[in-house]
């Protein structure tokens, strides 16, 4: 599994408005239904109302590549421009948590 975290930063509540439009327009739901998508979910940090975090998880790189080639990417780019958002990203590849399991409360 590959997870990409994207931090959308804006001003005057634009990052949240972007996430709300992604949900209301159905784009987010269509992404969730793409083959290989495991998670596509927005969050907002309690200490930063001008940032929205997207957690975007995929089964593998081929699924990400297909998503990047989809028509939805143009829609995403248009909305990012509309809300004048700037982004930073981090990429994580899942591995077994091993001995850390003892610290996870289920």
C-alpha positions as CSV (number, residue, x, y, z in Angstrom):
1,X,0.0,0.0,0.0
2,X,1.2,3.5,-0.8
3,X,-0.2,6.5,1.0
4,X,0.3,10.1,-0.1
5,X,-0.6,12.9,2.4
6,X,-1.3,16.2,0.8
7,X,-1.5,19.4,2.7
8,X,-3.6,22.0,1.0
9,X,-2.9,25.5,2.2
10,X,-4.9,28.6,1.5
11,X,-6.3,31.7,3.1
12,X,-9.7,32.9,4.2
13,X,-11.1,29.3,4.5
14,X,-10.3,28.4,0.9
15,X,-8.7,25.1,1.7
16,X,-11.8,23.9,3.5
17,X,-14.0,25.3,0.8
18,X,-12.0,23.3,-1.7
19,X,-12.5,20.1,0.3
20,X,-16.2,20.8,0.7
21,X,-16.6,21.3,-3.1
22,X,-14.6,18.1,-3.8
23,X,-17.2,16.2,-1.7
24,X,-20.3,18.1,-2.9
25,X,-19.4,17.8,-6.6
26,X,-18.9,14.0,-6.3
27,X,-15.2,14.2,-7.5
28,X,-14.0,12.7,-4.2
29,X,-16.5,9.9,-4.3
30,X,-15.5,9.1,-7.9
31,X,-11.9,8.9,-6.8
32,X,-12.8,6.6,-4.0
33,X,-14.4,4.2,-6.5
34,X,-11.3,4.1,-8.8
35,X,-9.7,0.7,-9.0
36,X,-6.9,0.5,-6.3
37,X,-8.1,3.3,-4.1
38,X,-8.1,2.4,-0.5
39,X,-8.7,5.7,1.2
40,X,-9.4,9.3,0.1
41,X,-10.3,11.4,3.1
42,X,-9.9,15.0,4.1
43,X,-9.1,16.3,7.6
44,X,-8.4,19.7,9.1
45,X,-5.8,20.3,11.8
46,X,-7.2,21.7,15.0
47,X,-4.4,24.3,15.2
48,X,-4.4,25.4,11.6
49,X,-7.8,26.3,10.0
50,X,-6.1,27.4,6.8
51,X,-4.8,23.9,6.0
52,X,-6.7,20.7,4.9
53,X,-4.9,17.3,5.0
54,X,-5.8,14.7,2.4
55,X,-4.9,11.1,3.1
56,X,-4.9,9.3,-0.2
57,X,-4.0,5.5,-0.2
58,X,-3.7,3.2,-3.1
59,X,-2.9,-0.5,-3.5
60,X,0.2,0.2,-5.7
61,X,1.9,2.6,-8.0
62,X,0.0,1.3,-11.1
63,X,-3.3,2.4,-9.4
64,X,-1.8,5.9,-8.6
65,X,-0.5,6.2,-12.2
66,X,-4.0,5.4,-13.6
67,X,-5.6,7.9,-11.2
68,X,-3.1,10.6,-12.4
69,X,-4.0,9.8,-16.0
70,X,-7.7,10.1,-15.3
71,X,-9.9,13.1,-16.4
72,X,-10.5,13.9,-12.7
73,X,-6.9,15.3,-12.4
74,X,-7.9,18.2,-14.7
75,X,-10.9,18.9,-12.5
76,X,-8.7,18.8,-9.4
77,X,-6.3,21.2,-11.0
78,X,-9.1,23.6,-11.9
79,X,-10.4,23.6,-8.3
80,X,-6.9,24.1,-6.9
81,X,-6.6,27.2,-9.1
82,X,-10.1,28.4,-8.2
83,X,-9.2,28.3,-4.5
84,X,-5.6,29.5,-5.0
85,X,-4.2,26.6,-3.0
86,X,-0.6,25.6,-2.4
87,X,0.4,22.1,-1.6
88,X,3.1,20.0,0.1
89,X,3.1,16.2,-0.1
90,X,4.6,13.2,1.7
91,X,4.7,9.6,0.5
92,X,4.6,6.5,2.7
93,X,4.9,2.8,1.9
94,X,3.2,0.5,4.4
95,X,5.3,-2.1,6.1
96,X,4.5,-4.4,9.0
97,X,4.5,-2.5,12.3
98,X,6.1,-5.5,14.1
99,X,7.0,-4.8,17.7
100,X,5.1,-1.4,17.7
101,X,1.9,-3.5,17.8
102,X,2.1,-3.5,21.6
103,X,1.4,0.2,21.6
104,X,-1.7,0.1,19.5
105,X,-5.0,-0.1,21.4
106,X,-7.7,-1.8,19.5
